[in-house]
Amino acid sequence: MKVYGSKAKNLIKLSYNGVAVPKTWVISNNYPLSLLKRYKINLENLDEIINFFDKFPKQEYRKLYDIVKEFTNKNKRIKRFAIRSSQLYEDGKDNSFSGLFYTELNVGNIVNIVNAIVKCWKESFNVGVIEYSKKNNEFKPIPCSVIIQQFILSNKSGVVFKIDDKIILDANFGLAKSIVDGDTGCDEWILNNGDIVKYSNNKEKADIPVTRRINPNVKDKINYQNYSDLVVSKFNNTDTTIKVDLPLSLSEKKVMSETEIEKLLKVCESVSKILNIKNYDIEWTIDEKGNIYILQCRPITTKFEVGKMEQNENKKFGIGLVNGEVIGKVIRIIDENTAKKFEQGSILVTKRLSGYSLMAANKAIGCIIESKSPLSHSAIIARELGIPVVGNVDINSICNNERYYINGKTGEYKIVKNSNINKNETRLNNKEISLSQKLKNNLLKVIESFDQDIV
């Protein structure tokens, strides 16, 4: 039976029902599965599978190249594509796998498309996916289906969350990547029963696509569509996107007008009805002509209190992303080795929740990350793990191995010396010990079940 995954099925259903979706094609996961079986790869040996895709057979590469070449010849008007995963377990009502699989944007030539497809298959077995899968013993690692999607040259993009009668809308100039990665800040509107009740702006950067063969240096000024004086913040000549600093004329300007917001939310409600998803997470983009495209829609997996996340100007406050308060030793994760050594019951410090950091997150009681949005992939994963999270923090400023207090509602984080622990903090400390033991017991049960399943 062909498996396309929820992401692909939702996009196809929306397109059939008249919603504007970038042109989309899907490679069923039957294709990579048949390759693994033909080459007699042990489907329960992750290293063997990853090695197969790392050293993809030349004859299979050539076949895939010819297929992609024929496909691009039939669709010559489309110059750029987005290559995305669509996994069987992804975008479910209880488990999102948010940001854990592979996506490559603004892909042009045939070789790069083929490489991105193979990487999507390989990344179906990455360490972040495996660690996240331990939440549920029913998740068995399998190759994903692959979405080949027309790449939209985004003028502005973002994410909309609807939770009951409340909506949170995050938007930025350029690509939605800046919001889902959570590393740039954005405009944010909160609506209650259709009325805007709060607006905030903490955007300074954006992500834009590479649209011509240029090799700008950091601090060079470039233009994109109707935006000028963008300052290159991060780029190397193999990137397909550029991170830029916004000039004041853009950083202080609202990304969307109220008319645009109203139009977008009408489209989102149509999506909600078509897919029968009441509380939704929708990624969208708007091109230079003002056309709205839906890039992805999935159910909200874990509700949170919209409007309760707080930001404080104090340097020792970040943004509260997931409610809760804990005290514990902070440990920064930078690679596989530090993730494996992470101590049960500690507070995880990491740029974002993906890859090896999830190995540690399964043992953490709280988390400090750089992500700046409650709608980012990392914030979604953190809520599913059920641990307090403070975001918008320069993790280089955190003193490794010190004891910290973090508040996932207010965004407060501070070093706690033993002599300064008050009664309330002592109570939190006792809760930490109890929670750590509970997490440890649950984790051991999951690992034992997981090991039995793959033996």
N, C-alpha and C positions, 0 to 999 in steps of 0.2 A: 504494500500500500504506500502511495506517495505521501510524504509528510512535508508540508510547506511551512508550518509554524504560524503562531497567532499574528505576528507582525505582518507577514505577507497576506494572510487570509483577510485581515481587517482592511488593508489597503485596497485589495482587489474588490472587496464588497463595497467599500466606499465609492470606488471608481464606477462600478456598475450602477450605483444609485445616484450618480450625478455630482458627487463631491469632487472638487478639483484636487487631484492627486498627481504628482509627477508621474510621467509614463513609467510603468513598472513591469519588469519581467522577473521570473523566479526560476532558479535551478533547484529542483527537488533534491532532498538529501539522499535519494536513491542513487544519484550519480556517485558521490564519494563513498557511500556504503558498498556499492558494487565494486569499486576499485579496491577497497580494503579486503573484501572477500576474495576477489580474484587474485590478489597478491598474498593471500593467506596470512593477513595481519591479525594477530590476536586482539580481538576487540575488547578484551579485559586488561590489556597491557598498555597503559597510557604512554609509556616511553616509546614503545614500538610504534604506536600510532603517530605520535608527534614526529618521530624520526622519519617515518614514511613521507609525511607532508613536507618536512624540512628538506628531504632529498627526493623530491617528487620525480618519478621516473620520466626520463626525457621523451619517451614515446607517448606517454599520457599528456605531458605538457604540450607536445606538438598537436595532439588531437584536440585538446581544449583550446589551444591557440586558433586552430582552424575553425572551431565552432564560434568562438568570439569574433573572429575576422568576418565570417559570414553574417553574424548578427549585426556588427557595426556597419557593414556594407549596406544592409537593409534599412539601417536607421542613420543615414549619413547626416541628416539635419541635426542630430544630437551630437554635440562635440564633447560633452563632459558627462560623467556618470558618478553616482554615489553607489558604492558597493557595501551592502549591509548584510548582517546575519539575520536569519529568521529561524529560531530554534523552537523545537516542540514545546519546551517548558517555559520559554520566554514570554513575558507580558501576560502572565496568568493573573487570576484574581487574588491570589495569595502570595505569589512569588514573581517578582519582576525580572530578576537577573539584570537589573538596570546598569547599563554601561559596562557589563562584564564581557560581552562578546565583541567582535571586531567590526569596525566601520571605517571605510576610507572614502573621503570626500574629494570631489573635483578630479576624478581620474580620467585621463585622456587617452593615451595610446593603448594598443592591443596588449602589449607586453605588461603594462601596469595593471590593466584590468584582470588579466590572467593571474598575475601575482597576488592581487587583492582577493580574488576568489579562493585561491589555494590557502591564503593566510586566514580567511574566514573559517575554512574547514579546520585548519590547525588550531586556531584560537578557541574552537569548541571544547578544547581539552586543556585550556590554560589553568594555572593554579588558582586564580580567582574563582573560576567556574566550579572547579572541583571542591574548593573550600565552601563556597556558597551552597553547593549541592548537598552538603552534609546536614542542611536544615531539614531535608526530607529524603528518606531512604528510597523513595520512588524515582528520584532523579538518577538516571543512568547516562553517563556521558556518551553522546552520539554526535556524528558530524551534523552541522546545521545545513539548512537550505540557504541559498544565497539570493538576495534581492539585487537585481541590477536596475538602478533607477535613474531616470533623467536628473541631472544635477541642476538645481535652480540657482541662478545667480542672485542670491538673497540681498535685498535692500535693508530689510529688518526682519527679525525672527524672534522666536521665544517659545515659552511653554505656558500652558493654561492648566491649572488644577481646579477641579470642582469637587467640593466636599459638602454634600447636602445643599443648603441654600447659600453657601459662601463660595466665592471664587478668588483665586490668587493668580494674577497674570504677571509674568516676568518677561521683559522684552529688552532687546539691545539692537544696535545697528549691526548690519552684516549677518553672520551665520549664527544659528542656534547653539553651535558648539560652545560659544562663550558661556552660555547659561548652564547647559547640561554638564559641562566640565566644572562649572562653579568657580572659575578662577579669575573672573573679570569684574564682577559686580554688574548691576543692571538697573533698569527702571522697574518698579513694582507697584502694581495696583491691587488693592483688596476691595472686593465688592460684596455687599450683603443684599440679597434679594434684588439684584440688578443695579443697585446704587453704589457708586464709588464712595467708600468710607475712609480710604487711606491711600496716599501716594508717597513713595519714597524713591530716592535716586542716589545710588552709590557707584555709578558706572564711571570708569576712567579709561578702560580699554575695550577693544572689540576684536573679533576674528573676521577676516575677509578672505575670499578666495584669490588665488593667483590667476589672473586673467590674461597675462601675456608673459613672454619670456624676459623676465627681469631678474636681476640679482641684487636687490637693494641691501644696503648695509644698515645696521642698527642706527637709529636716529635720523635716517633719511626721511624726507617728506614725500608722500605719494598721494595720488588721488584714486578714488574708486566710485564709479557711478556719479552721483551728485554730491559726494563727500570729498572735501579737499583738506589739505594740510594734515593728513593722517601721518603720524610719526611711527616708523617701524620700531617695534619693541622686541620682536623675536622672529627670526627667519633664517633658514639655511636653504641652499639651492636645490635640495631634494624635497622640500616641503610643498604641499599643494595649497596651504593656507598661510596667511600672514597675521601675526598678532600685532595690533597697532595701538598706540596711545591716541586717545581722542582729543582734539583741540577743545578749548573751553566752549566754543560755539556749539559743539555737539554734546559734550559731557553734561552741560547744564540744560540742554534742550530735551524736552520730552520726546521719546522715541515714537509715540503714537498719539494721535488726536482722539478725542472722545468718539468722533464719528467712526474712525478706524476700529476702535475698541468694540463699539456696538456691532459693527459689521462682522468682526472676527468672532465674537461670542455667539452670534446667530449661526455662523457656520459650525461652531463647536456644538451647539445644541442639536443641530441636524445630525452631526456625527454621533452624538450620544444616543439619539433615537434609532438611527440605522443599526448601530452595533449593540443596542440595548445595554449600554454602560452608563449607569446613573452617575456615579462618581468617577471622573475620568482624569487622565493625564495625557494631554495632547501637545505634541510638538508641531509647530507651524512655521511657515515663512511667507513673506510678501516680497514679490519682485519689484523692479523699478517702476513698472506700470501700475502697481497697486493690486495685482492679482494675488489672492490668498491661496496657498497650497497647504494641505495637511500632509505632514511627513510621517506621523506615527500616532497611534491612539492605543492606550491600554487602561485597564481599571486601576484605580487607586488601591494599593495593597494594604496600606496602613494609614488610618486617619490621624490627623493632628489638628491642633487648635489653630485655625486660620486667624492671623492677626495677633496671636499671643507671643510669637517670636519677637524678640526685642533686640534693638541695637543701641549701644551706648557710646558716647564720644570718648570715654575714658580709655586710655591706652591698654588697660588690663581687661577690657571687655571686647569680645568678638561679637558674633551674631549667634543667638540661640537657635539651633537647628532642630534638636530633638530634646524634649523636656526631660528633666531629671537632674538630681544632684548627687555627686559622688566625690570621695576623697581617695586618692591612691597614688602610687608611684607612677610617674610618666616615663614611658619608654618609646623612643623614636625608632620607627622601622624604615630602613633605607634599602634593604635587600633581603634575599632569601635567608641568609645566615642570621640576621637580627630578628627576622620573623620567627624562625624556628626556636630562638632563645627567649622569645617573649614570655614573661612570667604571668601565670594565671592571676587574675584579679588586679591587673595593672591598668593604667589609662594609656590608650594607644595614641601616639602622635604620628601623623602621616599626612602627606600632601592630599591624597584622596583615597577612598576605600575601593581598592581594586587590586588585582594581582596578589602579591605576597602579603600585603597588609591584611587581607581577609583571613589569612592563616592565623594572624595575631588577633584579629577582631573577634574570632570565635571564643577567645579567652579573656577579652577585655571587659571592663565594667563601665568604660566611658571612652570618649574619643575627642581629640582636638585635631581639626583639619583646616586646610586653607580654603575650601569651598565656601563661596559667599552667598549661596542661594538655597532655601529650603526645598527648591524644586530640582536641585542638582542630582545627578546619579548617586553621589556619595551620601547625600542626605536621605534619599529613598532607601538605600541599602541599610543605613544606620537605623532607620525606623523599623525596618523588618527584623533587624537583629535585636531591637529593643534596648539599646543603650543610649544614655545621654550624650549629646554631641554639641560642641561649640565650634563654630566655623569662623571664617574671615580672620584667621590668626596666622601671623608670620611664624611658621613652625621653627624657624632658625632662632627665634627669640625665646623658645621654651628651654628651660634648664633640664637636660636629660637626667633621669634617675632621682630627681627631687620629688617630694610629695606635693601634689596640687589638689586644690578644690576646683571643681568645674560645675557650672550651673547651665544646663542645656536650655533653660527658659530665658534667662537674662543675658546669657553670653559671657558671664563673669568667669574668669579663671585667675588663680593666684597660688603662689607658693604657700604651703602651710607648714610652719614649724611646729614641732611637738609641743613646745611651750606655749604656743598661741592657739591651740585647739580649744574651742569653747564647748559647752555642753552639747549644743546642736551638732557641731562638727564631729564630736565623739560618737553621737548617735549615728551619724552618717558612716563613720568608720566601722561601727559594729555591723551596720547594714551591708557594708562592703564585704566583710568577712563572710557573712551569711550568704550573700549573693554569689560570691566567688565560689563557695563550696557547691552551691546549687548549679552554677554554670559548669563547674568542673564535672559534676556527676552526669549532667545531661550530655556534655560533650563526649565523655567517655562512652556513654551508651550509643551515641550516634556513630562514633568512630568504630566501635566494635561491630555494629550492624553493617556499616559501610565496608569494613574489611571482610566480613563474611560474604558480602555480596560480590566482591570482586575476586575472591580467591578462585 
